[in-house]
Amino acid sequence: MKAKTNQIETTVSASPLESIETTQASFETWWIIVFLVVALVVLKSFIYIKDDKRHGK
């Protein structure tokens, strides 16, 4: 015996989707990932303090 299913159409957005304007910046995902990695390396270089007494401990 097969169960009866109801099909309901749902949407996530209330209004129709709009295209991105040419004045807005749009980047591929991998460009954002590369930027974040570079930013973290730069931040790490500012935070890291070279100290001979603490090296290796």
Secondary structure, DSSP 8 states (H G I E B T S, - for coil): -----------S-SS------TTS----HHHHHHHHHHHHHHHHHHH----TTTTT-
